[in-house]
Amino acid sequence: MAVEQSRRDFLGMAFGGFTVAGGAIALVAMKKTWDPLPSVKMAGFTTVDLSPMSDGELRTVLWRGKPIFILKKTKEMKANEKRDVVVGNANYTVIIGLCTHLGCIPTWEAKTSQFKCACHGGEFDESGVNTFGPPPRPMDIPPFKIDGAKLVLGEEGPEYKKLTAKA
């Protein structure tokens, strides 16, 4: 009888061990399905070299499927300490290029130094601040970090935290 009991204990422990191992493998597999794909992780950061930009130039890049407007301001454009990104001795506007009213993409009009939204007539100045129409707030600033003369979108650097800090 003692032999029968020890065999039964061994089979129970073996079955329990296989069950625990299978459960652990299943949990690891489930976690992997919840993690973002490598392609999504790669799209999380976009690096833009600002050095070749000339004064008054507007560059549009895609970051996580959203248009990002990068405007190198001229000396004639007014500086905005609360929204300008300073790299070297140049001021830049870095904003998500979506109207804060209904999400349309505004166009840049260099003659008037304004972003204009064709959907409902909203206007933003060269810093992305709403100046006319239905937009309820300025255009959003994406998270960024300055790396020398490069702008890294998707990473919160000290410059971004300074601009978005509540006063």
C-alpha positions as CSV (number, residue, x, y, z in Angstrom):
1,M,0.0,0.0,0.0
2,A,2.9,2.4,0.7
3,V,4.2,1.9,-2.8
4,E,0.7,2.7,-4.3
5,Q,0.5,5.9,-2.2
6,S,4.0,7.2,-3.2
7,R,3.1,6.5,-6.9
8,R,-0.1,8.4,-6.6
9,D,1.8,11.3,-4.9
10,F,4.4,11.3,-7.7
11,L,1.7,11.4,-10.4
12,G,-0.2,14.2,-8.6
13,M,3.0,16.3,-8.3
14,A,4.0,15.7,-11.9
15,F,0.5,16.7,-13.1
16,G,0.6,19.8,-10.8
17,G,4.1,20.8,-12.1
18,F,3.0,20.5,-15.8
19,T,-0.1,22.5,-15.0
20,V,1.9,25.3,-13.4
21,A,4.4,25.3,-16.2
22,G,1.6,25.4,-18.8
23,G,-0.1,28.3,-17.0
24,A,3.1,30.3,-16.8
25,I,3.7,29.8,-20.6
26,A,0.1,30.8,-21.3
27,L,0.6,34.0,-19.2
28,V,3.8,34.9,-20.9
29,A,2.1,34.4,-24.3
30,M,-0.9,36.6,-23.3
31,K,1.5,39.4,-22.1
32,K,3.3,39.3,-25.4
33,T,0.0,39.9,-27.3
34,W,-0.7,42.9,-25.1
35,D,2.7,44.5,-25.8
36,P,2.9,47.0,-28.7
37,L,4.4,45.6,-31.9
38,P,8.0,46.5,-32.7
39,S,6.8,48.7,-35.6
40,V,4.6,50.7,-33.2
41,K,7.5,51.1,-30.7
42,M,9.7,52.4,-33.6
43,A,7.1,54.9,-34.6
44,G,7.1,56.3,-31.0
45,F,10.2,58.4,-31.7
46,T,10.9,60.6,-34.6
47,T,14.2,62.6,-35.0
48,V,14.2,65.8,-37.0
49,D,17.5,67.6,-37.9
50,L,16.8,71.3,-37.5
51,S,20.2,72.6,-38.8
52,P,19.3,72.8,-42.5
53,M,16.1,74.8,-41.9
54,S,16.1,78.4,-43.1
55,D,14.3,81.3,-41.4
56,G,10.5,81.3,-42.1
57,E,10.6,77.6,-43.3
58,L,7.7,75.3,-42.2
59,R,8.4,71.6,-42.1
60,T,5.7,69.0,-41.6
61,V,6.7,65.6,-40.3
62,L,4.5,62.7,-39.2
63,W,4.7,61.4,-35.7
64,R,2.4,58.6,-34.6
65,G,0.1,59.4,-37.5
66,K,-0.2,63.1,-36.6
67,P,1.2,66.0,-38.6
68,I,3.8,68.0,-36.6
69,F,4.5,71.5,-37.7
70,I,8.0,72.8,-37.1
71,L,8.4,76.5,-38.0
72,K,11.7,78.3,-37.8
73,K,10.7,81.8,-36.8
74,T,12.2,84.9,-38.5
75,K,13.4,87.9,-36.6
76,E,10.1,89.7,-37.6
77,M,7.9,87.0,-36.0
78,K,7.1,87.7,-32.4
79,A,8.7,85.5,-29.8
80,N,6.5,83.6,-27.3
81,E,8.5,82.5,-24.2
82,K,5.7,80.2,-23.1
83,R,5.6,78.2,-26.4
84,D,8.8,78.8,-28.4
85,V,11.4,76.0,-28.6
86,V,14.9,77.6,-28.5
87,V,17.7,75.7,-30.3
88,G,20.9,77.6,-30.4
89,N,20.0,81.2,-31.2
90,A,16.8,80.3,-33.2
91,N,13.2,80.1,-32.1
92,Y,11.0,77.4,-33.4
93,T,7.3,76.6,-33.1
94,V,6.7,72.9,-32.6
95,I,3.0,72.0,-32.6
96,I,0.7,69.1,-33.4
97,G,-0.9,70.3,-36.7
98,L,-4.5,69.7,-35.8
99,C,-7.1,72.4,-35.1
100,T,-8.3,72.2,-31.5
101,H,-11.9,72.7,-32.6
102,L,-12.6,69.6,-34.6
103,G,-9.2,68.2,-35.6
104,C,-8.8,69.6,-39.1
105,I,-5.3,70.3,-40.5
106,P,-4.7,74.1,-40.7
107,T,-2.6,75.5,-43.5
108,W,0.3,77.9,-43.1
109,E,0.0,81.3,-44.7
110,A,3.4,82.9,-44.8
111,K,2.2,86.3,-45.9
112,T,0.1,86.8,-42.7
113,S,2.2,84.5,-40.5
114,Q,-0.9,82.5,-39.5
115,F,-2.2,79.0,-39.5
116,K,-5.7,79.0,-40.9
117,C,-8.2,76.2,-40.6
118,A,-10.5,75.9,-43.6
119,C,-13.2,73.9,-41.7
120,H,-14.7,76.6,-39.6
121,G,-12.4,79.7,-40.1
122,G,-10.2,79.2,-37.0
123,E,-6.9,81.1,-37.0
124,F,-3.7,80.6,-35.0
125,D,-0.6,82.9,-34.8
126,E,2.9,81.7,-35.6
127,S,3.2,80.2,-32.1
128,G,0.1,78.1,-32.6
129,V,-2.1,80.3,-30.2
130,N,-5.7,80.6,-31.2
131,T,-6.5,84.2,-32.3
132,F,-9.9,83.9,-34.1
133,G,-12.8,81.6,-34.6
134,P,-14.1,78.5,-32.7
135,P,-10.8,76.8,-31.6
136,P,-11.1,76.7,-27.8
137,R,-7.3,76.6,-27.1
138,P,-3.9,76.8,-28.7
139,M,-2.6,73.9,-30.8
140,D,-1.0,71.2,-28.7
141,I,2.7,70.8,-28.2
142,P,4.0,67.2,-28.7
143,P,6.4,65.7,-26.3
144,F,10.0,66.4,-27.5
145,K,13.6,66.6,-26.4
146,I,16.4,68.7,-27.9
147,D,19.6,66.7,-28.8
148,G,22.1,69.2,-30.1
149,A,20.5,70.5,-33.4
150,K,18.1,67.7,-33.5
151,L,14.5,67.5,-32.2
152,V,13.4,64.1,-30.9
153,L,9.6,63.8,-30.9
154,G,8.1,61.4,-28.5
155,E,10.4,61.9,-25.6
156,E,9.8,64.4,-22.8
157,G,12.9,66.4,-22.3
158,P,13.5,69.3,-19.9
159,E,12.5,71.8,-22.6
160,Y,9.1,70.2,-23.1
161,K,8.5,70.0,-19.3
162,K,9.4,73.7,-19.0
163,L,6.9,74.7,-21.7
164,T,4.1,72.5,-20.4
165,A,4.5,73.3,-16.7
166,K,1.5,74.8,-15.1
167,A,2.1,78.3,-13.9
